[in-house]
Each structure stands twice: as C-alpha cells, then as structure tokens.
Amino acid sequence: MTEDICDKFIGPMPILKFFSDFVPQASQARETNEISFAETSISQCEDQFAIQLSGLAPDLTFVNTSAKQDKQSRLRPDIAIYWNKNAHSKVTQENKKLEWSVVDVWIKNKNRNQDIFCTLAETNPPEDESDLGCPIRSSHRASHICGQLISYSLVLHQKQSCVFSFAIILFGETGRLLQWDHSGAIYTELFNWAKDPNTLFKFIWRLNSLTFAQHGYGTTVTSVLENDEGILINDDHATDGQLKPYITWKPIWETKTLFGQSTFRYICHDIEQNELVYLKDYWHTDFPGIEKEGDIYHDL
C-alpha cells in the first residue's frame, strides 16, 4: 500500500456524523420495517436481497451484478443500486444489466475477515498521537481489495458527472458506508447489519429521498437530447450562478486515478462563440497553501 493511497482515506467516521454530514434526514419518518434476513441474503445470494422486496426504498432498484461484468472496465460489484428518479436510468430489475453510467450506489461483499480498514485506535496509537497511521491495513490482500474498491469508484466517476458518490462494503455480517470524491474517501465505523440492521435501513431510506445534488450528481451537467451524446458543462469562470453552455462528446483523455489530478478533457463546441474549445471538467483540489490551477493558467 503506497503512502499516496493511505493519505486518501479518512476514518473511521462515526455513523451519526456520516448521516448528519452526507445523508440528511428524510422529510418523512421511516416506517417500522420488520425485515429479517440471514447473512446469505446479502453476502451470498444477492437475488434474495430482502430490502428490495420490503418496499423500504420504492425509488431504488437493486440489481444482482455479481455475474454481470462490464465489458469495458471488466469490473462487477455484487449489487448495483439504481435511483429510479434519475432520468438517465433505463435500468429495470427485469433486464438486470450493469450500467455504470447510471449506477447510483454499488455494494461489494467480502468475507468477514477481509475488512481492510483500521480502527481509530490503530490509526492513532497512544504512543504517538501526533502521527496518524495508515487507515488501510498493511497486507497484500488489503492492498488488492483497496485497489478493487478504488477501481469501482473510478469507473463510476468516469461514466458520470459526479461531485461525489456513495458505496457500501460488507464484510460478512458487518459493513461500512463510504463517500468518495476527488479528494479521497471517508469510511464509517463498523456496524453489524445482521444483528442490528437499523444503520443499513436508515441509509437506504434516506438515500431513497435525497435530492439530485445530494446523491452527488453534478447540477451543471445535463443531456442535450435523448439521442445525443452531448452534455452541458459549467464554465470555470462563470460568476453569480451564470452558466456558459458547451456541447461536448466523449472525452479525448481520461484519468487513470480517482484522486488528486483526476480529470477528463474534451474538445467542445462553445455555443456562444461558435468555436471549438478545449475543456477539462475537474481542477486541482482547493486545499490551503496550494495555488489554484486556474490562477496559474490566468498568469500564463
């Protein structure tokens, strides 16, 4: 595990803090759902996913994608969750397709002894409280699993215009929630969904009710036409909420990493100027002490 990757994960975040910061309370209270299921209903036999049948999340569709490898990326999460309110989602539970361009949340199942994330005590040992250790366990298997999880989020962000995205990682009867963006990933403390499924139910219930922006989708990007590959992307220099429209197609260059300088680059049609321009959709993360990439280009 490289030091680079270690620096990109933060956790474990308390469950309640994760909910309050990233998954706001739904406008309606969740009904009491007496959903009982064995570990195998999620970890071994995704087709029997009881939450789908419970009616807990009517706007979410759960699809078993454990055997549905994406031909381009060759990746396959165990469960893909699709948000039915996403206008671009044509996926139904009948066709059971894996479409990264409309996957809302993905779920990966691992064995109970394959939790790659460290506890707070492990990342901040009492003998050296000023130096946080790597939040990812140091082993070849942990490194492999970590790379696999990053690959899932990378392809999702490649296929969609996301500001951030969510994921669920299950380790036997326990699990963690994750939030991914271009700066890194935040993982929660471990919860036991088998003995106390309330955390998992609460996340699914709130996810069902989130707005488009709260799901992580970029609000400045939209389809031009149903049969058109073009999209509109926000101009970096737009102010006061004004958007400058561009029509773009598939990127001419794609990032190979989710974090740091990850970006897509396009040749676009500037509608106002009626000319082709060069556009990138992500700039360096705005951390203190780091000169803004746009300022550098302006000076040049």
C-alpha positions in Angstrom: 0.0 0.0 0.0 1.6 3.3 -1.1 1.7 6.3 1.1 -0.3 8.1 -1.5 -3.3 5.9 -1.1 -3.0 5.9 2.7 -3.4 9.7 2.6 -6.6 9.5 0.6 -8.7 7.6 3.1 -10.1 9.1 6.3 -11.9 7.3 9.1 -13.5 5.7 10.8 -16.2 8.4 10.9 -19.0 7.9 13.5 -22.2 6.7 11.8 -24.3 9.5 13.2 -21.7 12.1 11.9 -21.8 10.5 8.5 -25.5 10.7 8.3 -25.7 14.3 9.5 -23.0 15.4 7.1 -23.8 13.4 4.0 -27.2 11.8 4.2 -29.8 14.2 5.6 -32.9 13.2 7.3 -35.8 12.3 5.0 -38.9 14.5 5.0 -41.0 11.6 6.1 -40.2 9.3 9.1 -39.3 5.8 8.1 -42.0 3.2 8.8 -41.1 0.4 11.2 -39.8 -2.3 8.9 -39.7 -5.8 10.3 -37.2 -7.1 7.7 -35.5 -10.2 8.8 -32.9 -11.9 6.6 -30.0 -14.2 7.0 -26.4 -13.1 6.1 -26.7 -15.1 2.9 -29.5 -12.9 1.6 -26.9 -10.2 1.0 -23.4 -11.8 1.2 -24.0 -15.0 -0.8 -27.3 -14.7 -2.8 -27.9 -11.2 -4.0 -31.1 -12.2 -5.8 -32.8 -12.6 -2.5 -31.9 -9.1 -1.3 -34.8 -8.6 1.2 -34.7 -4.8 1.2 -35.8 -4.7 -2.4 -38.8 -6.8 -1.6 -39.7 -4.9 1.6 -40.8 -1.6 0.0 -38.4 0.3 2.2 -37.0 2.2 -0.8 -39.6 2.3 -3.7 -37.4 4.6 -5.8 -34.4 2.4 -5.7 -33.8 -0.7 -7.8 -31.3 -3.3 -6.5 -29.8 -5.5 -9.2 -27.5 -8.5 -8.7 -24.5 -7.7 -10.8 -22.1 -10.2 -9.3 -22.0 -12.1 -12.6 -22.6 -9.1 -14.9 -19.1 -7.9 -15.7 -18.9 -4.6 -17.5 -17.2 -5.4 -20.9 -15.1 -2.2 -21.0 -13.9 -2.0 -17.4 -14.2 -5.7 -16.6 -15.5 -4.8 -13.2 -18.5 -6.1 -11.4 -19.9 -5.1 -8.0 -22.1 -7.6 -6.2 -25.1 -5.3 -6.2 -25.8 -2.2 -8.2 -28.4 0.3 -6.8 -30.2 2.4 -9.4 -32.2 5.5 -8.5 -35.4 5.5 -10.5 -35.7 9.3 -10.3 -32.6 9.6 -12.4 -34.0 10.4 -15.8 -31.0 8.7 -17.5 -31.6 5.4 -15.8 -33.2 3.0 -18.2 -32.4 0.0 -16.0 -35.1 -2.2 -14.6 -34.9 -5.2 -12.4 -36.0 -7.4 -15.3 -33.0 -6.8 -17.6 -30.5 -6.9 -14.7 -27.9 -5.0 -16.6 -24.7 -3.4 -15.1 -24.7 0.2 -16.4 -22.0 2.2 -14.7 -23.4 5.4 -16.4 -26.5 5.2 -14.2 -25.3 3.2 -11.1 -26.2 5.3 -8.0 -24.6 3.2 -5.3 -22.6 0.0 -5.5 -22.3 -2.7 -2.9 -19.3 -5.0 -2.6 -19.3 -8.2 -0.5 -16.2 -9.6 1.2 -15.6 -12.3 3.7 -15.9 -11.4 7.4 -12.1 -11.4 7.9 -11.4 -9.1 4.9 -12.1 -5.7 6.5 -9.2 -3.6 5.1 -10.0 -0.5 7.3 -8.3 0.2 10.6 -10.0 1.4 13.8 -9.3 4.8 15.2 -7.0 3.3 17.9 -5.0 1.6 15.1 -4.6 4.7 13.1 -3.7 6.9 16.1 -1.7 4.7 18.5 -1.3 6.2 22.0 2.5 6.1 21.9 2.5 8.7 19.1 -0.8 10.6 19.0 0.7 13.3 16.7 1.2 10.9 13.8 -1.8 9.2 12.3 -1.0 5.8 10.8 -2.3 4.5 7.5 -6.1 3.8 7.7 -5.7 0.8 5.4 -4.3 -2.4 6.8 -0.8 -3.4 5.7 -1.1 -6.6 3.8 -1.1 -7.8 0.2 -4.7 -8.8 0.4 -5.8 -5.4 1.8 -3.8 -3.6 -0.9 -5.6 -5.7 -3.6 -9.1 -5.1 -2.1 -8.4 -1.4 -1.7 -7.4 -1.2 -5.4 -10.5 -3.0 -6.4 -12.7 -0.6 -4.4 -10.9 2.4 -6.0 -11.4 0.9 -9.4 -15.2 0.7 -8.9 -15.5 4.4 -7.9 -13.1 5.5 -10.6 -15.2 3.9 -13.4 -18.4 5.3 -11.9 -16.9 8.8 -11.9 -15.6 8.3 -15.4 -19.1 7.4 -16.7 -21.0 10.1 -14.8 -20.6 13.7 -13.9 -20.4 13.2 -10.2 -19.2 15.5 -7.4 -19.2 12.6 -5.1 -20.7 9.1 -4.7 -21.6 6.5 -2.1 -20.7 2.9 -1.6 -21.5 0.1 0.8 -18.8 -2.5 1.7 -20.0 -5.6 3.6 -17.6 -8.0 5.5 -19.8 -10.9 6.4 -22.3 -9.7 8.9 -20.6 -6.3 9.4 -20.2 -3.4 7.0 -19.1 0.2 6.4 -20.5 3.1 4.4 -18.2 5.2 2.2 -18.3 8.5 0.5 -16.0 9.1 -2.4 -14.9 12.3 -4.2 -11.8 13.5 -6.0 -10.0 14.4 -2.7 -10.3 11.0 -1.2 -12.7 8.6 0.6 -14.3 8.7 4.0 -15.3 5.4 5.6 -17.5 4.9 8.7 -17.0 2.9 11.8 -18.0 -0.7 11.5 -21.7 -1.6 12.0 -23.3 -5.0 12.3 -26.2 -5.1 9.8 -27.1 -8.7 10.7 -27.8 -8.2 14.4 -28.8 -4.6 14.2 -29.8 -3.6 10.6 -31.1 -0.2 11.5 -28.0 1.6 10.2 -28.3 -0.1 6.8 -32.1 0.6 6.7 -31.6 4.2 7.7 -29.1 4.8 4.9 -31.2 3.1 2.3 -34.3 5.0 3.4 -32.6 8.4 3.4 -30.9 7.6 0.1 -34.3 7.0 -1.4 -35.4 10.5 -0.5 -32.2 12.5 -1.4 -32.3 15.3 -4.0 -30.3 15.1 -7.3 -27.4 17.1 -5.8 -27.5 15.1 -2.5 -27.0 11.9 -4.5 -23.7 13.5 -5.7 -24.7 14.3 -9.3 -23.3 17.5 -10.9 -26.1 20.0 -11.2 -24.4 21.9 -14.0 -24.4 19.0 -16.4 -27.3 17.7 -18.4 -28.2 15.8 -21.5 -28.8 17.9 -24.6 -31.0 15.4 -26.5 -32.1 11.9 -25.7 -30.3 10.6 -28.8 -27.3 12.9 -28.4 -24.1 12.1 -26.6 -23.5 15.8 -25.8 -23.7 17.4 -22.3 -23.5 20.9 -21.0 -20.7 21.7 -18.6 -20.3 24.7 -16.3 -17.7 27.2 -17.3 -14.9 27.6 -14.6 -15.1 31.4 -14.9 -18.9 31.8 -14.7 -20.0 34.0 -11.8 -23.2 34.7 -9.9 -24.6 31.4 -10.8 -24.4 32.1 -14.6 -23.6 29.1 -16.8 -21.8 29.2 -20.1 -23.0 26.4 -22.3 -20.7 23.9 -24.1 -21.6 20.9 -26.1 -19.2 18.0 -25.7 -18.9 14.4 -26.6 -16.8 11.6 -25.3 -13.5 12.7 -23.6 -10.3 12.6 -25.6 -8.3 11.9 -22.5 -9.4 10.2 -19.3 -7.8 10.0 -15.9 -6.4 6.7 -14.6 -6.8 7.7 -10.9 -9.8 8.9 -8.9 -7.8 11.2 -6.6 -5.6 14.2 -7.0 -5.2 15.5 -10.5 -8.0 13.3 -11.9 -9.8 14.9 -14.8 -11.5 14.4 -18.1 -10.5 16.5 -21.1 -12.8 17.3 -24.0 -13.0 19.1 -27.3 -16.2 21.1 -27.0 -18.3 23.4 -29.0 -18.7 26.8 -27.4 -22.2 27.7 -28.3 -21.9 31.4 -27.7 -18.7 31.9 -29.6 -19.5 29.2 -32.2 -16.0 27.7 -32.0 -14.2 24.6 -30.7 -12.5 24.9 -27.3 -10.5 22.7 -25.0 -12.3 21.9 -21.7 -11.4 20.0 -18.6 -14.1 19.1 -16.0 -12.1 18.9 -12.8 -9.5 21.2 -11.3 -6.9 20.5 -8.5 -8.5 20.2 -5.1 -8.7 23.6 -3.4 -6.6 22.9 -0.3 -5.0 25.7 1.8 -1.5 26.5 0.6 -2.0 25.1 -2.9 -2.0 27.7 -5.7 -5.2 27.4 -7.7 -4.7 25.8 -11.2 -7.0 28.4 -12.8 -4.8 31.2 -11.4 -1.7 29.6 -12.9 -3.4 29.5 -16.3 -4.5 33.1 -16.0 -1.0 34.2 -15.2 0.4 32.3 -18.2 
